Amino acid sequence: MLSFFPDHPLRAVNWRWRLASLQLELTIPKSQWSNDPWVQTAMQIQKQLYAGELSRLTRESDAAVRCIATAFQIWDDDQLNRSIIEARLLARESFQTIAKKTGLPVYTVKVYEALFFNVHDKLDHETYILSTAIGPSIQRPVMPDDFGDILKLVAYKRGPLYLEHLLQYGQGQSRPTDRQSVQQSFRDSVRSDVDVAAFLAALTMPVNDKTALDWLRLGVRTLRQQRRKRRDVNNDPDWKKRIELAFIHIPFPGHAAVTDRPTSDAD
């Protein structure tokens, strides 16, 4: 109920925006946080949004107002860019770096973090980030709609270099121009798919009796790609640890699977 206050252990990432909204609707009394400059900014913008003036705000002569309106538009109706900005914030990139990579003004990034994804002071609290900033979707099997949460998990766990690799996945492959190049292009695509599958599995898929065979199948595919490319395609220690642990859960002839090892996660 009180997750819109900054001292709540599981505060909402958009607590300022929510607090401003609740106070405008007069559903909660004013508090010490009502005078927070960003809460005041959120209240002013929301008053104009309620009046249907978003299009006017985006054309406002005041650059700061335009930046605030742009931040709101991204949060409200641009899921891809929203996920990318949030992932970069979780990767601990600076406002200036994020602005340069996304083509947004620096102030827009600052507004977005302050009003819609306020995590800077929580980045060292892993439980909060995983449960609140990223969300419960990472605790279940990965679904196609989870791309944004996957980006944020990769960014937080592995940092900006891993995030860049995932963002570039599939974008750098040129279209084949003749029959001879089709086969090579197909092989490159399959190799990329295996690499990404292995990488995401190391972050999201637990090792237990139900997943052990899937791990071994993926391990075989990865080893095949390693031999074809003549290099190690995955140096991630988590990946290798999970492959080793998968063998423990396979009931090979002559012995039963070991059941006293952790089954929810390999860590």
N, C-alpha and C positions, 0 to 999 in steps of 0.2 A: 504493500500500500504506500509506503513512504520511499519508494525507490527513486523518486524524483528529487531527493535531497542528496547533496554531495557526500555526506558522511555515512550514508547507508552502505553496508558492505557489498550489496549487489545493486548498486545504483544503476539506473538506466543510462546507456551511453548518450542519450539525448535528453538528459534530465533537465537541462536549462529550458529547452523547447517545451517540454511537458509541463514544467513548473509555470512557465509563462502562460501556457494555454489554460491551465487550471485556474490561475489567478484572474485571467480575463473572464472566465466563465463564472467567477465568484464561488467556486466550489470548495476552496480552501482559504483560510485567512493568510494575510501577509506574514512573512517570516524574515529572519535575518538575511536570508538569501534573496529576498525580493529586490534588494538594492544592488545585487551583482550586476555589473555593467552589461554583461552578455544576456542576462535575463531581461534587463530593461530593453536591450536591442531587440530581443525576440518578441517582446510584447508589442513594441512599435510596429514591427514588420507584420505580425499576425493581425493587428488591427486593420492594416491595409489589405492583407490577403482576404480577410473576412468581407471586406468591401469590394472584392473582385478586382483589385488593382494590380495583380501580378504583372500583366503585360506592360503596364505603365512603369512599374518598378524596374523592369529590365531595360527600359529606355531612359531611366532617370539620368539627369546630367551629373549627379553626384556619383562618383566612381565607387564609393564605399557602399552606397545603396544598391548599385548594380551588382556588386560582388555578393552581397547578402542574398539578393534575389536569385542569382545564379546558383549559389550554394543550396538554396532551398529547392530549386528545380532539379538539381542532381539528386538530392536526397529523396525527393518526392516521386520522380518519374524518369530516372535514368539508371536502371539497375546495374548495368555494366560499369559505367564510370564510377558509380557509387562504390561498388565492390573494389575497384582498382584503387581509389583514393583511400578507402578504409584499410586495404591490404598494405599499402605503402606506409600508412601511419603505424600499423602494427609492426612493420619492418624497421621502424625507428628512423625513417628518412625524415630529413628536415622539411619545413614548409617550403623553403626555396627549391629544394631538389624535386619535391612533388610537383610544384608549380611548373618547373622547367620541363618535366617529363610529360605532364598532362596538358600543357599549354594554357593553364589557368593563371589568373593573377595570384600572387602570393596571399593577398588578403582574402581571397575566396577560400583558399585552403585553410587559412586560420579560422575563418568563420565556420567552415564545415566541421573542423575539429571541435571548436568551442560549443556549437549548438547541436550538432547531430552525431558526433562520434568522439566524445570527450574521454580519451583513454591515456593521454600523455602521462598522467601521474599514477597510472595503474599498470604500466607495462611490465613492472617487475613482479606483479601479482598474477602468476600463471593461472590459478584456479578461476579468478575473476575473468580473465581474458577468454579462457576456453569456454566457460559456462555462460557468460553474459555478453561479451563483446563479439564472440564468434557464434556461440549458440549451441543448442542441443543437437543440431543436425550431425555434428561430428561424432556423436555417440551411437549412431546407427549406420547401417550400410549406406555407402555413397550412392546418391541418386543424380540423374542428369541435371536437375535444377539446383544442385548444390555447388555449382561452379564458383559462385562468389565466396561461399564459406571455405571451399578448398583453397582459393587464392589467399584468403586471410590466414588459414592454418599454416600454409606453406610459408607465407611471409613472416609470421610470428615465430615459427619453429626453426626456420632455416635462413631467414634474412633476405635482403634485396636481390642478391645474385641468383638464388633459386627462383625467386618470384619472377625475375626478368626472363629466365629460361622458360618458365611455364607460360608466361604471357606471349612469348614469341613462338610457342608450339604451333606448328602448322602454318605459320605465316611466311616462313622463308623459303618454302619449296616452290620452285618455278614449274610452270605447266610444261609437260613434254611437248616437243616440237616435231618429233618423228617417231616411228615405230621402235627404233633401237633404244630410244631413251625412255620409253614407257616402262619397260621392265625394271630399269634401274630406279626410276622414280617410285615405282610401287614398292620395291625393296626398301628404299629409304623411308617411305611412309610407314611400313610395317615396323622397321627398327625404331622409329620415333615412338610409335604406339607402345611397343614393348618397354622402352625406356621410361616413358611417362607412367605406364601402368605399374611398373616396379617401384618407381619413386612414390607414387600416391599410395600404393599398398603399404609401403614402409611407414607411412604416417597415419593411415586410417584403418587398416584391417588388422584385427587382433589375431593371434595364433591360438587355436584351440582345436578340439577334435573335429569340429564342423568345417573349419577352414584349412586344415593341414594339407589336404589333397590339392586345394586351389593354390596354396603356396608352392607346393612342389611342381605343379604344372607351370606356374609362372616362372619358377626357378629354371626349369628345363628350357623354356622359351628364351629366357635371358641368357643362359649359357650358350645356346645355339647362336644367338646374335653376337655374343662375345667372340666365339670362334670365327664367325664370318668376318667380323670387323677387326679381329686380331688385336683387340684391346679390351680392357675392363669397362663394361658399359655402366656399371653401377658400383661406386666406391662407398656408398652410404653405409655406415656401420649398422644402422638400424635394420636395413634390408638384409644384410648378411646374417645378423643375429636371429632374425625371424625365420629365415630359411633353415638355419641350424635347429631352431626350436621346433619347426614343423615336423622334423623327423621323429622327435620324441612322441608326437601324438599319433603316429601311424602304427597300427597294430601289425607289424611285420610277422610272417610265419615264425613260430617258435617262441614269441614273447608278446606280452600285452603292452599296450601303450602306457607310458608313464602318466599317472594321473595326479601326482602331487606337485606338479609344476603349475605356475600361474597360467590361467587360461583366458583371462580378460585382456591381458596386454603383455607384451614381451619385455617391457621395461622393468 
